[in-house]
Structure formats: structure tokens, C-alpha cells
Amino acid sequence: MAADLRKWESSTLTGQASHGYTSAPMAGSGRDGAWAGMGTGWAVTSTLVAGIAVWGGIGYLADRLVGTDGVLIAFGIVLGAAGGIYIVYLRYGKRGRDGGSA
């Protein structure tokens, strides 16, 4: 028991947790398998959907407040889609043009 405690203390002090991970849990494995870009794909998709949902929701609330019929919700959805595309471009689109990361 004392040996296990010393091992745990030394691993926590050096930052080497014994979870069995060789890298971060959501990091790519570095292999070119069928699932290699799945994390990036989900990040892009969720960024776009979140932008549309948030700005569409703000447009809906503004429509209710002002009393217009769907004008501001349409504007919010378009603004959210454009903002999501811009954020995806900033985060993932600049890679590869200069040979390095963004």
C-alpha cells in the first residue's frame, strides 16, 4: 500500500497520471484510419450548429420583443451561419496554406 501511494504521489507530481492514456483522451491517434478526422468533423459541425442555434434564438427573441413576423429570426440564422463558417475558417481553414498550423 505504501509503495502504491509513493507511485501515485510521484506520478501526480510529475504530471504522469496512470489512466492508461498515451495522449489526451480526445486527441487524434496520429494514424490514417477511417476514424482519423472524426473529432475535427464533430467540432466543425457543432460550431456551425451552435452558431445557427444561438443567433437564431437571439433573432427569435428579438422578433418577439419587436413584434415582427420572422424577419429577425431569418437575419439571426444567416448571421449565425456566417459567423460559424468564419470561426471554422479561423480555427481549421488556415492550416495547410503555409505548411504549418494556424
C-alpha positions as CSV (number, residue, x, y, z in Angstrom):
1,M,0.0,0.0,0.0
2,A,2.8,2.4,0.8
3,A,4.5,1.6,-2.5
4,D,1.3,2.4,-4.4
5,L,1.0,5.7,-2.5
6,R,4.6,6.7,-3.4
7,K,3.9,5.7,-7.0
8,W,0.8,7.8,-7.1
9,E,2.5,10.8,-5.4
10,S,5.4,10.7,-7.9
11,S,3.1,10.4,-10.9
12,T,0.9,13.3,-9.8
13,L,3.9,15.5,-9.0
14,T,5.4,14.8,-12.5
15,G,2.1,15.1,-14.2
16,Q,2.1,11.5,-15.4
17,A,-1.3,10.2,-14.4
18,S,-1.8,6.4,-14.7
19,H,-5.1,6.5,-16.7
20,G,-3.6,4.4,-19.5
21,Y,-3.7,7.3,-21.9
22,T,-0.7,7.9,-24.1
23,S,-2.1,11.2,-25.2
24,A,-5.1,13.4,-24.4
25,P,-8.4,11.4,-24.5
26,M,-9.9,13.3,-27.4
27,A,-6.6,13.8,-29.3
28,G,-6.2,12.0,-32.6
29,S,-4.2,8.8,-32.6
30,G,-2.0,10.1,-35.5
31,R,-3.0,7.1,-37.6
32,D,-4.6,7.5,-41.0
33,G,-7.5,5.2,-40.2
34,A,-11.2,5.5,-41.2
35,W,-11.9,7.5,-38.0
36,A,-8.9,9.8,-38.1
37,G,-10.7,13.1,-38.7
38,M,-13.8,12.3,-36.7
39,G,-13.0,14.7,-33.8
40,T,-12.4,17.6,-36.2
41,G,-15.6,16.8,-38.1
42,W,-17.7,16.9,-35.0
43,A,-16.0,20.1,-33.9
44,V,-16.8,21.8,-37.2
45,T,-20.4,20.5,-37.2
46,S,-21.1,21.6,-33.6
47,T,-19.6,25.0,-34.2
48,L,-21.9,25.6,-37.2
49,V,-25.0,24.2,-35.5
50,A,-24.3,26.2,-32.3
51,G,-23.8,29.5,-34.3
52,I,-27.1,29.0,-36.1
53,A,-29.0,28.0,-32.9
54,V,-27.7,30.8,-30.7
55,W,-28.1,33.6,-33.3
56,G,-31.4,32.1,-34.5
57,G,-32.6,32.1,-30.9
58,I,-31.5,35.7,-30.4
59,G,-33.4,36.6,-33.6
60,Y,-36.5,34.8,-32.3
61,L,-36.4,36.7,-29.0
62,A,-35.8,40.0,-30.8
63,D,-38.8,39.1,-33.1
64,R,-41.0,38.5,-30.0
65,L,-39.8,41.8,-28.4
66,V,-40.2,44.0,-31.5
67,G,-43.3,42.2,-32.9
68,T,-42.1,41.4,-36.4
69,D,-43.0,38.2,-38.1
70,G,-39.8,36.2,-38.7
71,V,-37.6,38.9,-40.1
72,L,-35.1,39.0,-37.3
73,I,-35.0,35.2,-36.8
74,A,-34.1,34.8,-40.5
75,F,-31.4,37.5,-40.1
76,G,-30.2,35.7,-36.9
77,I,-29.9,32.4,-38.7
78,V,-28.0,33.9,-41.6
79,L,-25.7,35.8,-39.2
80,G,-25.2,32.6,-37.1
81,A,-24.3,30.6,-40.2
82,A,-21.9,33.2,-41.5
83,G,-20.3,33.5,-38.0
84,G,-20.0,29.8,-37.7
85,I,-18.3,29.5,-41.1
86,Y,-15.9,32.3,-40.2
87,I,-15.0,30.7,-36.9
88,V,-14.4,27.3,-38.6
89,Y,-12.2,29.0,-41.2
90,L,-10.2,30.7,-38.4
91,R,-9.8,27.5,-36.5
92,Y,-9.3,24.9,-39.2
93,G,-9.2,26.6,-42.6
94,K,-5.8,28.3,-42.4
95,R,-3.9,25.1,-41.9
96,G,-2.1,23.8,-44.9
97,R,-1.8,27.1,-46.8
98,D,1.6,28.0,-45.2
99,G,2.6,24.4,-44.4
100,G,2.1,24.8,-40.6
101,S,-0.7,25.3,-38.1
102,A,-2.7,28.5,-37.7
